[in-house]
Amino acid sequence: MSEGDIVVVEDAEINVLGVIPAQLKEFSNISIESITPNEIYLKLDEDRIKGKIQDTVGTVMFFAHDDNEQEARVVGCAEKQVQFEHYFTIPREELKKPFIPSDALIKPN
């Protein structure tokens, strides 16, 4: 997504806030791989991220703000939050290979 893009969501109650790392904010496709009451896994284009769902310190409010009319309205709130981080899986056979420091510089396929 880029600045100014509008995300249209289903008519649903907003109750979890997710913060995507800044280096991943430019994405075209997002999908939920899995979710439990405590964890969520997303796919942003080709990047996989995961996060723990936790209670917020306070209630996070979401507003629809109209600059031209200088008006705003509350459109939702969240009492749970997710801080996302990159998520990688390493195939078991890779763990059995000897570690050579120069291999760490090669990007995996």
PyRosetta script that sets phi, psi and omega in degrees:
from pyrosetta import init, pose_from_sequence

init()
pose = pose_from_sequence("MSEGDIVVVEDAEINVLGVIPAQLKEFSNISIESITPNEIYLKLDEDRIKGKIQDTVGTVMFFAHDDNEQEARVVGCAEKQVQFEHYFTIPREELKKPFIPSDALIKPN")
pose.set_psi(1, 151.2)
pose.set_omega(1, 175.8)
pose.set_phi(2, -121.7)
pose.set_psi(2, 167.2)
pose.set_omega(2, -176.8)
pose.set_phi(3, -58.0)
pose.set_psi(3, 134.3)
pose.set_omega(3, 179.4)
pose.set_phi(4, 93.7)
pose.set_psi(4, -13.3)
pose.set_omega(4, 176.7)
pose.set_phi(5, -66.2)
pose.set_psi(5, 143.9)
pose.set_omega(5, 178.0)
pose.set_phi(6, -108.8)
pose.set_psi(6, 131.5)
pose.set_omega(6, 177.7)
pose.set_phi(7, -101.3)
pose.set_psi(7, 124.2)
pose.set_omega(7, 178.1)
pose.set_phi(8, -98.3)
pose.set_psi(8, 126.5)
pose.set_omega(8, 179.9)
pose.set_phi(9, -117.9)
pose.set_psi(9, 163.2)
pose.set_omega(9, 176.3)
pose.set_phi(10, -63.2)
pose.set_psi(10, 161.5)
pose.set_omega(10, 174.5)
pose.set_phi(11, -72.1)
pose.set_psi(11, 100.1)
pose.set_omega(11, -175.7)
pose.set_phi(12, -147.4)
pose.set_psi(12, 161.0)
pose.set_omega(12, 176.4)
pose.set_phi(13, -76.0)
pose.set_psi(13, 131.1)
pose.set_omega(13, 176.4)
pose.set_phi(14, -90.1)
pose.set_psi(14, 120.5)
pose.set_omega(14, 179.3)
pose.set_phi(15, -136.9)
pose.set_psi(15, 0.2)
pose.set_omega(15, 176.2)
pose.set_phi(16, -134.5)
pose.set_psi(16, 133.3)
pose.set_omega(16, 177.6)
pose.set_phi(17, -104.3)
pose.set_psi(17, 128.8)
pose.set_omega(17, 177.4)
pose.set_phi(18, -117.3)
pose.set_psi(18, 134.9)
pose.set_omega(18, 178.7)
pose.set_phi(19, -112.2)
pose.set_psi(19, 115.9)
pose.set_omega(19, -179.0)
pose.set_phi(20, -88.9)
pose.set_psi(20, 138.0)
pose.set_omega(20, 178.8)
pose.set_phi(21, -54.5)
pose.set_psi(21, 143.7)
pose.set_omega(21, -175.6)
pose.set_phi(22, -56.4)
pose.set_psi(22, -36.6)
pose.set_omega(22, -177.4)
pose.set_phi(23, -70.2)
pose.set_psi(23, -10.7)
pose.set_omega(23, -179.9)
pose.set_phi(24, -110.6)
pose.set_psi(24, 9.2)
pose.set_omega(24, -173.5)
pose.set_phi(25, -70.3)
pose.set_psi(25, -16.8)
pose.set_omega(25, 177.4)
pose.set_phi(26, -93.4)
pose.set_psi(26, 91.8)
pose.set_omega(26, 179.4)
pose.set_phi(27, -135.7)
pose.set_psi(27, 158.4)
pose.set_omega(27, -180.0)
pose.set_phi(28, -106.3)
pose.set_psi(28, -36.2)
pose.set_omega(28, -176.9)
pose.set_phi(29, -126.1)
pose.set_psi(29, 140.9)
pose.set_omega(29, 176.8)
pose.set_phi(30, -134.8)
pose.set_psi(30, 138.1)
pose.set_omega(30, 175.7)
pose.set_phi(31, -145.4)
pose.set_psi(31, 150.6)
pose.set_omega(31, 177.3)
pose.set_phi(32, -91.7)
pose.set_psi(32, 120.0)
pose.set_omega(32, 177.7)
pose.set_phi(33, -78.7)
pose.set_psi(33, -46.1)
pose.set_omega(33, 177.4)
pose.set_phi(34, -162.2)
pose.set_psi(34, 158.9)
pose.set_omega(34, 178.8)
pose.set_phi(35, -150.1)
pose.set_psi(35, 140.1)
pose.set_omega(35, 173.1)
pose.set_phi(36, -127.4)
pose.set_psi(36, 176.8)
pose.set_omega(36, 177.1)
pose.set_phi(37, -60.6)
pose.set_psi(37, -20.7)
pose.set_omega(37, -175.7)
pose.set_phi(38, -114.5)
pose.set_psi(38, -17.4)
pose.set_omega(38, -176.2)
pose.set_phi(39, -139.5)
pose.set_psi(39, 153.4)
pose.set_omega(39, 175.9)
pose.set_phi(40, -140.3)
pose.set_psi(40, 140.0)
pose.set_omega(40, 177.8)
pose.set_phi(41, -120.9)
pose.set_psi(41, 127.6)
pose.set_omega(41, -180.0)
pose.set_phi(42, -120.4)
pose.set_psi(42, 159.3)
pose.set_omega(42, 170.8)
pose.set_phi(43, -122.9)
pose.set_psi(43, 121.1)
pose.set_omega(43, 176.4)
pose.set_phi(44, -111.3)
pose.set_psi(44, 107.7)
pose.set_omega(44, -172.4)
pose.set_phi(45, 52.3)
pose.set_psi(45, -113.4)
pose.set_omega(45, -179.8)
pose.set_phi(46, -101.7)
pose.set_psi(46, -1.3)
pose.set_omega(46, -179.3)
pose.set_phi(47, -91.6)
pose.set_psi(47, 139.5)
pose.set_omega(47, 175.7)
pose.set_phi(48, -107.1)
pose.set_psi(48, 134.6)
pose.set_omega(48, 177.4)
pose.set_phi(49, -132.3)
pose.set_psi(49, 154.8)
pose.set_omega(49, 177.9)
pose.set_phi(50, -135.0)
pose.set_psi(50, 159.9)
pose.set_omega(50, 177.1)
pose.set_phi(51, -155.9)
pose.set_psi(51, 154.0)
pose.set_omega(51, 175.7)
pose.set_phi(52, -95.3)
pose.set_psi(52, 133.3)
pose.set_omega(52, 178.5)
pose.set_phi(53, -87.2)
pose.set_psi(53, 122.6)
pose.set_omega(53, -176.3)
pose.set_phi(54, -135.8)
pose.set_psi(54, 163.2)
pose.set_omega(54, 174.9)
pose.set_phi(55, -70.1)
pose.set_psi(55, 146.2)
pose.set_omega(55, 175.6)
pose.set_phi(56, -85.8)
pose.set_psi(56, 163.4)
pose.set_omega(56, 177.6)
pose.set_phi(57, -68.5)
pose.set_psi(57, -38.7)
pose.set_omega(57, 178.0)
pose.set_phi(58, -133.8)
pose.set_psi(58, -162.1)
pose.set_omega(58, 176.6)
pose.set_phi(59, -99.2)
pose.set_psi(59, 128.8)
pose.set_omega(59, 178.9)
pose.set_phi(60, -90.4)
pose.set_psi(60, 127.5)
pose.set_omega(60, -178.6)
pose.set_phi(61, -104.4)
pose.set_psi(61, 143.0)
pose.set_omega(61, 175.7)
pose.set_phi(62, -114.9)
pose.set_psi(62, 130.6)
pose.set_omega(62, -177.7)
pose.set_phi(63, -121.2)
pose.set_psi(63, 146.9)
pose.set_omega(63, 167.9)
pose.set_phi(64, -99.8)
pose.set_psi(64, 116.9)
pose.set_omega(64, -174.1)
pose.set_phi(65, -115.0)
pose.set_psi(65, 128.2)
pose.set_omega(65, 178.6)
pose.set_phi(66, -107.5)
pose.set_psi(66, 108.0)
pose.set_omega(66, -178.5)
pose.set_phi(67, -61.5)
pose.set_psi(67, -40.1)
pose.set_omega(67, -176.4)
pose.set_phi(68, -66.2)
pose.set_psi(68, -43.6)
pose.set_omega(68, -177.7)
pose.set_phi(69, -88.0)
pose.set_psi(69, -8.7)
pose.set_omega(69, -175.4)
pose.set_phi(70, 51.6)
pose.set_psi(70, 47.8)
pose.set_omega(70, 178.6)
pose.set_phi(71, -129.2)
pose.set_psi(71, 159.4)
pose.set_omega(71, 176.4)
pose.set_phi(72, -147.9)
pose.set_psi(72, 155.3)
pose.set_omega(72, 174.6)
pose.set_phi(73, -143.0)
pose.set_psi(73, 147.9)
pose.set_omega(73, 178.4)
pose.set_phi(74, -75.0)
pose.set_psi(74, 128.5)
pose.set_omega(74, 179.8)
pose.set_phi(75, -113.6)
pose.set_psi(75, -9.4)
pose.set_omega(75, 178.1)
pose.set_phi(76, 176.8)
pose.set_psi(76, 171.3)
pose.set_omega(76, 174.9)
pose.set_phi(77, -148.5)
pose.set_psi(77, 160.4)
pose.set_omega(77, -179.5)
pose.set_phi(78, -138.2)
pose.set_psi(78, 138.6)
pose.set_omega(78, 177.0)
pose.set_phi(79, -114.2)
pose.set_psi(79, 4.8)
pose.set_omega(79, 174.4)
pose.set_phi(80, -128.6)
pose.set_psi(80, 152.0)
pose.set_omega(80, -179.4)
pose.set_phi(81, -138.8)
pose.set_psi(81, 158.4)
pose.set_omega(81, 177.6)
pose.set_phi(82, -132.2)
pose.set_psi(82, 127.2)
pose.set_omega(82, 170.3)
pose.set_phi(83, -102.4)
pose.set_psi(83, 113.6)
pose.set_omega(83, -176.0)
pose.set_phi(84, -85.9)
pose.set_psi(84, 151.6)
pose.set_omega(84, 174.8)
pose.set_phi(85, -142.2)
pose.set_psi(85, 160.1)
pose.set_omega(85, 177.6)
pose.set_phi(86, -59.0)
pose.set_psi(86, 146.5)
pose.set_omega(86, 179.9)
pose.set_phi(87, -130.6)
pose.set_psi(87, 122.9)
pose.set_omega(87, 179.5)
pose.set_phi(88, -124.3)
pose.set_psi(88, 144.2)
pose.set_omega(88, 170.6)
pose.set_phi(89, -113.2)
pose.set_psi(89, 140.4)
pose.set_omega(89, 179.3)
pose.set_phi(90, -111.0)
pose.set_psi(90, 120.9)
pose.set_omega(90, 178.8)
pose.set_phi(91, -58.0)
pose.set_psi(91, 142.2)
pose.set_omega(91, -177.1)
pose.set_phi(92, -53.8)
pose.set_psi(92, -39.1)
pose.set_omega(92, -178.6)
pose.set_phi(93, -64.6)
pose.set_psi(93, -27.3)
pose.set_omega(93, 177.5)
pose.set_phi(94, -67.5)
pose.set_psi(94, -31.4)
pose.set_omega(94, -178.7)
pose.set_phi(95, -71.9)
pose.set_psi(95, -18.5)
pose.set_omega(95, -178.9)
pose.set_phi(96, -89.1)
pose.set_psi(96, -10.8)
pose.set_omega(96, -179.2)
pose.set_phi(97, -78.4)
pose.set_psi(97, 150.0)
pose.set_omega(97, 176.2)
pose.set_phi(98, -67.8)
pose.set_psi(98, 145.3)
pose.set_omega(98, -179.1)
pose.set_phi(99, -89.5)
pose.set_psi(99, 124.0)
pose.set_omega(99, 175.1)
pose.set_phi(100, -118.8)
pose.set_psi(100, 118.6)
pose.set_omega(100, -173.8)
pose.set_phi(101, -48.9)
pose.set_psi(101, -35.6)
pose.set_omega(101, -179.7)
pose.set_phi(102, -66.2)
pose.set_psi(102, -24.7)
pose.set_omega(102, 177.6)
pose.set_phi(103, -64.2)
pose.set_psi(103, -26.6)
pose.set_omega(103, -178.0)
pose.set_phi(104, -66.7)
pose.set_psi(104, -19.0)
pose.set_omega(104, -179.1)
pose.set_phi(105, -88.2)
pose.set_psi(105, -7.5)
pose.set_omega(105, -179.0)
pose.set_phi(106, -90.0)
pose.set_psi(106, 127.0)
pose.set_omega(106, 179.8)
pose.set_phi(107, -72.4)
pose.set_psi(107, 129.2)
pose.set_omega(107, 179.7)
pose.set_phi(108, -68.8)
pose.set_psi(108, 154.7)
pose.set_omega(108, 178.3)
pose.set_phi(109, -77.2)
pose.dump_pdb("model.pdb")
